[in-house]
Amino acid sequence: MAAHPGGDGGVPALGSELPAMFDGVKMAAVATVLYVIVRCLNLKSTPSPPEVSHQDTPLARYLLKSCPLLTKEYIPPLLWGKSGHIQTALYGKMGRVRTPTPHGVRELLPMPDGATASFDLFQPLVEHCTGDDITMVICPGFGNHSEQNYIRTFVDHSQRQGYRCAVLNHLGALPDMELTSPRMFTYGCTWEFAAMVSYVKQALPRTLLVVVGFSLGGNIACKFLGENPSNQERVLCCVSVCQGYNALRAQETFLQWDQCRRLYNFLMAERLKKLILSHRNSLLGVTSSNISDADLSQLCAATSLSQIDDSVMRKFHGYSSLDEYYKQESCVRYMHKVTVPLLLMNSSDDPLVHRSLLAIPRSLSEKMPNVIFALTQHGGHLGFFEGDVLFPLPLTWMDKVIVEFANAVCHWQSGRPPRELSSAGEPATAWSSVSALFQRQWL
């Protein structure tokens, strides 16, 4: 007689197989989740020293010997620090942890076109290790100002190392300061930064300068130095962090979904849109304004930075096309004219800066003896957090590297012959003879 299903000696009942089946599904689900976590957090990646590109010159050898952070491993927090997206998101939302509150004085500078530039000046808390009077002139990132957490952290660290800090507030970025002309900050306008530097030079005739730019601020800082040789007078060095160098190429890559850049593009566009609309009355209320109601209507429908740049931003300076705006405002056209020591820093996992753009600083470092290009494996966009497992430290690798590099340049300079005085009674640039050599080699 045939056995009945489920009976003794027959085929096992389906109910008895279900627990084992569910256990298998659970194990597969857990394995899938773990795989996704490992891939998304990039946990298999191992820390490594930055990839440093430079010419073999006495200055470069000295600076790298004096900057051990550029030759040692950068170790991000174990659980999440190897993800460029998380580093970028934490920077964007939190800025830094346990942010200090440095106390400075806000200076207002009337501009020729009626705009009012502003910057905050923070005095050093100790004497600089060389005994010199040195001021860091700092240009923050996209729509940022001196009150941002990452700027406050960096300023506090620099003050404690003997640096005075002057921090530009991008035109239109401060929430409690109205525009006095129909113009805001743009990708590469150097007018406000130049006004701040000029003020510092006149008010402090014996101070030397270290130029620092973050992201968009790096583009402005490098462009400012290359626009006119006189802009480099009394400048010891420049450090640029996480900039894209070429706005035209950068915006092309910003429309791609690779590394979620299109999503970042949308989020940044929404932020810029809100900032512009908060100054709607100022931008429309002057007869000389290049912005119309129709432009603001297009702005409201924009979903990318390039659309906002085309409808509003390029018109602040009368550019006839978006391509012209990007070409004229990019520092890539000016960087070969910068002759002071220049440190360019980027991260390989920066989701905002496409890897193809990094060929620009690498090429410069190979052609120009004053340029050092440092590329980290991790760090995201302006993240560079450090920490053991989960919680980041207040001070980042980026903050420490900038000050360490500036200290090295200051020590190199202090070991050279005393600076000669110019006819105006102010110190001439410490790099005049070296700069001339750099220019000849480049040409």
C-alpha positions in Angstrom: 0.0 0.0 0.0 1.3 3.5 -0.8 2.3 5.6 2.1 0.3 8.8 2.8 2.1 12.1 2.8 3.1 13.0 6.3 2.6 9.4 7.6 5.2 7.1 9.0 7.8 6.2 6.4 6.2 8.7 4.0 7.3 12.1 2.5 7.9 14.7 5.3 5.2 17.3 5.7 5.7 20.8 4.3 5.2 22.2 7.8 8.3 20.5 9.1 10.5 22.2 6.3 9.3 25.7 6.9 11.5 26.5 10.0 14.6 25.4 8.1 13.6 27.4 5.0 13.0 30.5 7.1 16.4 30.1 8.8 18.0 30.0 5.4 16.2 33.1 4.3 17.2 34.9 7.5 20.8 33.9 7.0 20.8 35.1 3.4 19.2 38.4 4.4 21.7 39.0 7.1 24.6 38.1 4.7 23.2 40.5 2.2 22.9 43.3 4.7 26.4 42.8 6.0 27.7 42.8 2.4 25.9 46.0 1.6 27.3 47.6 4.8 30.8 46.5 4.1 30.6 47.8 0.5 28.8 51.1 1.5 31.1 51.8 4.4 34.2 50.7 2.4 35.3 48.7 5.4 37.7 46.5 3.4 39.8 49.6 2.5 43.0 50.1 4.5 44.3 53.5 5.6 47.3 54.8 3.7 49.5 57.9 3.5 48.3 60.6 1.1 49.6 60.3 -2.5 51.9 63.3 -2.7 53.0 64.7 -6.1 55.8 67.4 -6.4 59.0 68.2 -8.0 62.2 67.3 -6.3 63.3 70.7 -5.0 65.0 71.7 -1.7 61.9 73.5 -0.6 59.6 70.5 -1.3 62.0 68.1 0.5 62.1 70.5 3.5 58.3 70.9 3.6 57.6 67.2 3.4 60.2 66.5 6.1 58.6 69.1 8.3 55.0 67.9 7.6 54.9 64.3 8.8 51.1 64.3 8.4 51.6 64.4 4.6 53.8 61.2 4.7 52.0 59.2 7.5 48.7 57.3 7.2 45.5 59.3 7.6 43.3 57.0 9.7 39.6 57.9 9.7 37.1 56.6 12.3 36.9 52.8 11.9 33.2 52.2 11.4 32.2 55.0 9.0 35.3 57.1 8.2 36.1 55.3 5.0 32.9 56.3 3.4 33.2 59.6 1.5 29.4 60.1 1.6 29.2 59.8 5.4 32.3 62.1 5.9 30.6 64.7 3.5 27.2 64.4 5.1 28.7 64.8 8.6 30.6 67.9 7.5 27.5 69.3 5.9 25.1 68.7 8.8 27.4 68.9 11.8 30.5 70.7 10.6 32.5 69.6 13.7 31.9 68.2 17.2 32.4 70.3 20.4 32.9 73.4 18.3 34.8 76.2 20.0 33.6 79.8 19.9 36.5 82.1 19.0 35.8 85.8 19.6 36.6 88.2 16.8 35.7 91.7 15.5 33.5 92.1 12.4 34.8 94.6 9.9 32.6 96.1 7.1 34.1 97.2 3.8 32.2 99.4 1.3 32.8 98.2 -2.2 32.9 100.5 -5.3 29.6 99.1 -6.7 27.7 99.8 -3.5 28.1 96.3 -2.0 29.2 95.8 1.6 31.8 93.2 2.2 32.4 91.9 5.7 35.0 89.7 7.4 35.8 88.7 11.0 39.2 89.3 12.5 40.5 87.0 15.3 43.7 87.8 17.2 46.3 85.1 18.0 46.2 83.6 21.5 49.9 82.9 21.7 53.1 84.1 20.0 53.9 82.3 16.7 56.7 79.8 17.0 58.9 81.9 14.7 58.2 85.1 16.6 56.8 86.7 13.4 53.4 88.4 12.9 51.5 86.2 10.6 47.8 86.4 9.5 45.8 83.7 7.9 43.4 85.1 5.3 40.7 82.5 4.9 38.1 82.1 2.2 35.3 79.7 3.3 33.3 77.3 1.1 30.1 77.6 -0.9 27.8 80.2 0.8 29.7 79.9 4.1 31.0 82.5 6.6 33.0 82.8 9.8 30.2 81.3 12.0 30.3 77.9 10.3 31.4 75.1 12.7 34.3 73.9 10.6 35.6 77.5 10.2 35.3 78.1 14.0 37.2 74.9 14.7 40.0 75.8 12.3 40.2 79.4 13.5 40.5 78.3 17.1 43.3 75.8 16.3 45.2 78.5 14.3 44.8 81.1 17.0 46.3 78.6 19.5 49.3 78.2 17.1 50.0 81.9 17.0 48.1 83.0 13.9 45.8 85.9 13.5 42.9 84.9 11.3 40.8 87.0 8.9 37.7 85.1 7.6 35.7 86.4 4.7 31.9 86.3 5.0 30.7 85.5 1.5 28.5 88.3 0.1 24.9 87.4 1.0 25.8 84.4 3.2 25.3 85.9 6.7 21.6 85.5 7.7 21.5 88.8 9.6 23.2 91.0 7.0 21.3 92.5 4.1 22.7 93.1 0.7 23.4 96.7 -0.2 23.7 96.1 -4.0 22.1 93.7 -6.4 24.9 91.2 -6.2 25.9 88.1 -4.3 29.0 85.9 -4.1 29.8 83.9 -7.2 32.0 80.9 -8.0 35.1 83.0 -8.7 34.6 86.7 -7.9 37.6 87.8 -5.9 36.5 91.4 -5.2 35.5 90.9 -1.5 38.5 88.7 -0.8 40.9 91.2 -2.4 39.3 94.0 -0.3 39.8 92.0 2.9 43.5 91.2 2.1 44.1 94.9 1.2 42.6 96.0 4.5 44.8 93.5 6.5 47.9 94.7 4.7 47.2 98.3 5.3 46.1 97.9 8.9 48.9 95.6 9.8 51.9 96.8 7.7 54.3 94.3 9.3 52.2 91.1 9.0 52.9 88.3 6.6 50.0 86.3 5.1 49.1 82.7 4.7 46.2 82.3 2.2 43.7 79.4 2.9 40.7 78.4 0.8 38.1 75.7 1.4 36.2 74.2 -1.6 34.8 77.2 -3.6 37.0 79.4 -1.4 40.0 77.5 -2.7 39.1 78.5 -6.3 38.7 82.2 -5.2 42.0 82.1 -3.2 44.1 80.7 -6.1 42.4 82.9 -8.7 43.1 86.0 -6.6 46.8 85.1 -6.2 47.2 84.5 -10.0 45.2 87.5 -11.2 48.0 90.0 -10.4 51.6 89.5 -9.2 51.1 92.2 -6.6 48.5 90.1 -4.9 51.3 87.7 -3.8 53.3 90.4 -2.0 53.9 89.5 1.6 52.2 86.1 1.0 54.2 83.2 2.5 52.1 80.4 1.0 48.6 79.2 0.0 46.6 76.1 0.9 43.6 75.0 -1.1 41.4 72.2 0.1 38.7 70.2 -1.9 38.2 72.5 -4.8 37.3 71.5 -8.3 39.7 73.8 -10.3 37.6 73.9 -13.5 34.0 75.0 -13.1 33.0 74.1 -16.7 34.2 70.5 -16.4 32.9 70.3 -12.8 29.4 71.2 -13.7 29.4 68.6 -16.5 30.3 65.9 -14.0 27.8 67.3 -11.5 24.9 66.3 -13.8 26.0 62.6 -13.6 24.5 60.1 -11.1 27.9 58.5 -10.5 28.7 58.7 -6.7 25.2 60.4 -6.3 26.6 63.7 -7.7 23.3 64.6 -9.2 21.6 64.3 -5.8 24.3 66.5 -4.2 23.8 68.9 -7.1 20.0 69.1 -6.3 20.6 69.6 -2.6 23.1 72.4 -3.1 20.8 74.0 -5.7 18.0 74.0 -3.2 20.3 75.6 -0.6 21.5 78.3 -3.0 17.9 78.9 -4.2 16.8 79.6 -0.6 19.7 82.0 -0.1 19.0 84.0 -3.2 15.3 84.2 -2.5 16.0 85.5 1.0 17.6 88.5 -0.7 14.9 88.8 -3.3 14.0 92.5 -2.3 17.7 93.6 -2.5 18.3 91.9 -5.8 15.2 93.4 -7.4 14.9 96.7 -5.6 17.7 98.6 -7.4 17.4 100.0 -10.9 20.9 98.8 -11.8 20.0 95.2 -11.1 20.6 92.7 -13.9 18.0 90.3 -12.3 14.4 90.4 -13.3 11.2 88.8 -12.0 11.4 86.3 -14.9 14.9 85.3 -13.8 13.6 84.6 -10.3 10.7 82.6 -11.8 13.2 80.4 -13.6 15.2 80.2 -10.3 12.2 78.7 -8.5 11.9 75.9 -11.1 15.7 75.1 -11.1 16.8 71.7 -10.0 20.6 72.1 -10.6 23.3 74.6 -9.9 24.0 75.2 -13.6 20.3 76.2 -14.1 20.6 78.7 -11.2 24.0 80.0 -12.5 22.4 80.5 -15.9 19.3 82.3 -14.7 20.8 84.4 -11.9 24.5 84.0 -10.9 26.2 84.8 -14.2 24.1 88.0 -14.6 25.6 89.6 -11.5 28.8 90.3 -13.5 27.2 90.5 -17.0 28.5 87.3 -18.5 26.8 86.6 -21.8 26.7 82.8 -21.5 27.1 80.1 -18.9 30.3 78.8 -20.5 31.9 82.2 -20.4 30.9 82.5 -16.7 32.5 79.2 -15.8 35.7 79.8 -17.9 36.3 83.3 -16.6 35.6 82.4 -12.9 37.8 79.2 -12.7 41.2 79.4 -11.1 42.6 76.9 -13.6 43.3 79.9 -16.0 45.5 81.6 -13.3 47.2 79.0 -11.2 50.3 78.8 -13.3 50.9 82.4 -12.3 51.0 81.6 -8.6 54.6 81.5 -7.5 54.4 81.2 -3.7 54.5 77.7 -2.1 51.1 76.2 -2.9 49.6 73.1 -1.3 46.6 71.6 -3.1 44.6 68.9 -1.1 41.9 66.7 -2.3 40.3 63.4 -1.4 39.8 60.4 -3.7 36.4 59.7 -2.3 35.1 63.2 -2.5 31.6 62.7 -4.0 31.5 66.4 -5.2 34.8 66.5 -7.1 35.1 64.0 -10.0 38.5 62.2 -10.2 39.0 63.6 -13.8 39.4 67.1 -12.2 42.3 65.9 -10.1 44.5 65.7 -13.3 44.7 69.5 -13.0 46.6 69.8 -9.7 48.6 66.7 -10.4 49.8 68.3 -13.7 50.6 71.5 -11.9 52.7 69.8 -9.3 54.7 68.0 -12.0 55.4 71.3 -13.9 55.8 73.9 -11.2 58.4 73.6 -8.5 56.3 75.5 -5.9 53.3 73.2 -6.0 52.6 70.2 -3.8 49.5 68.1 -4.5 48.3 65.8 -1.7 45.5 63.2 -2.4 44.1 61.2 0.4 42.3 57.9 0.0 39.5 58.9 2.4 38.1 62.2 3.8 35.0 63.0 1.6 34.4 66.7 0.9 35.9 68.8 3.8 35.4 65.9 6.2 38.8 64.4 7.1 37.5 63.4 10.5 39.7 61.4 12.8 38.7 59.1 15.7 39.0 55.6 17.1 35.8 53.7 16.2 32.6 55.7 16.2 33.0 59.2 17.6 35.1 61.8 15.7 37.6 64.1 17.3 36.9 67.9 17.4 40.1 68.6 15.4 40.4 67.0 11.9 43.3 65.9 9.9 42.7 68.8 7.5 42.9 71.4 10.3 46.2 70.0 11.5 47.8 69.6 8.1 47.1 73.2 7.1 48.7 74.6 10.2 51.6 72.2 10.0 52.3 73.2 6.4 52.1 76.9 7.2 54.5 76.4 10.2 56.9 74.6 7.9 56.9 77.4 5.4 57.3 80.0 8.1 60.3 78.2 9.5 61.8 77.9 6.1 61.4 81.6 5.6 62.7 82.5 9.0 65.9 80.7 8.2 66.5 82.8 5.1 68.2 86.3 5.0 66.1 89.1 6.6 63.4 90.6 4.4 64.4 93.8 2.6 62.1 96.7 3.0 60.3 98.1 0.0 60.3 101.8 -0.7 57.0 102.1 1.1 58.6 100.8 4.3 56.8 97.5 4.2 58.4 94.0 3.9 58.8 93.0 0.3 57.6 89.5 -0.7 59.9 86.9 0.8 59.7 84.9 -2.4 60.7 87.6 -4.9 63.8 85.9 -6.2 62.3 82.4 -5.9 59.2 83.6 -7.7 61.2 85.0 -10.6 62.9 81.6 -10.9 59.6 79.8 -10.9 58.2 82.1 -13.5 61.2 81.5 -15.8 61.0 77.7 -15.4 57.2 77.8 -16.2 57.6 80.0 -19.2 
